Structure formats: structure tokens, C-alpha cells
Amino acid sequence: MTSSWFLNTVSLMATTVAALLIFLYVYKAPRLADAWQSPEGRAAYAQHQRRLVISVGLLAAWLLIQGVGVILL
């Protein structure tokens, strides 16, 4: 096991943890826009929030798969 492999693994794990924390924040974020937006604005915000959750979730899942691959291979 070389030092570069170790550093790459640690950085991948740190990035994965950060992506998971961002996903949890985005997923559980309070719906602040509901109080001050119009119905059209609320619909657009909900769609944007949904797309953001999906994209960050896919990023976190991909990083998890890479992390497991690095550890197992």
C-alpha cells in the first residue's frame, strides 16, 4: 500500500462524507420559500428542490460506489 493510494482513499472518503452531509441538509432543509412566494414561485422552488435532491443524491451514491470499489480492490 503506497502513500498515494492512502491519500487518495482518505480524500475520496472525505469527499463522500461531505456529499452525504450536503444531501442530508438539502433533503431535510426547511421549506422557507412557502411563506413568501407566490403559488407559481412555490411550484418552481419545489421543482428546483426536488432536482437538487436527486442530483446530490446521485453524486453521493456514485462517491459511495467509488469508495467501496477503492477499498475492495
C-alpha positions in Angstrom: 0.0 0.0 0.0 1.6 3.2 -1.2 1.2 6.6 0.4 -0.5 8.0 -2.7 -3.2 5.2 -2.5 -3.7 6.0 1.1 -4.1 9.7 0.4 -6.5 9.1 -2.5 -8.6 6.8 -0.3 -8.8 9.3 2.5 -9.6 12.2 0.2 -12.3 10.1 -1.5 -13.8 9.2 1.9 -13.8 12.9 3.0 -15.5 13.9 -0.3 -18.1 11.2 0.2 -18.9 12.2 3.7 -19.2 15.8 2.6 -21.5 14.9 -0.2 -23.7 12.8 2.2 -23.9 15.7 4.6 -24.9 18.1 1.8 -27.5 15.6 0.7 -29.0 15.3 4.2 -29.0 19.1 4.5 -30.8 19.6 1.2 -33.2 16.7 1.8 -34.2 18.0 5.3 -33.9 21.7 4.6 -36.9 23.7 5.8 -39.3 25.0 3.2 -38.6 28.7 3.7 -40.0 29.8 0.4 -43.5 28.6 1.2 -44.2 31.7 3.3 -43.2 34.5 1.0 -43.6 33.2 -2.6 -46.5 33.2 -5.0 -48.0 29.8 -5.9 -46.0 29.8 -9.1 -42.9 30.6 -7.2 -43.6 27.8 -4.7 -44.1 25.3 -7.6 -40.8 26.4 -9.2 -39.0 26.2 -5.9 -40.4 22.7 -5.2 -39.2 21.5 -8.6 -35.8 23.0 -8.1 -35.5 21.5 -4.7 -36.5 18.1 -6.0 -33.9 18.2 -8.8 -31.3 19.3 -6.4 -32.0 16.4 -4.0 -31.8 14.0 -6.9 -28.6 15.3 -8.3 -26.8 15.5 -4.9 -28.2 12.0 -4.0 -26.7 10.6 -7.3 -23.4 12.3 -6.6 -23.3 10.8 -3.1 -24.3 7.4 -4.3 -21.6 7.5 -7.0 -18.9 8.5 -4.5 -20.0 5.7 -2.2 -19.7 3.2 -5.0 -16.2 4.5 -5.8 -15.2 4.4 -2.2 -16.3 0.8 -1.8 -14.5 0.0 -5.1 -11.3 1.5 -3.8 -11.4 -0.3 -0.5 -12.3 -3.7 -2.0 -9.9 -3.6 -5.0 
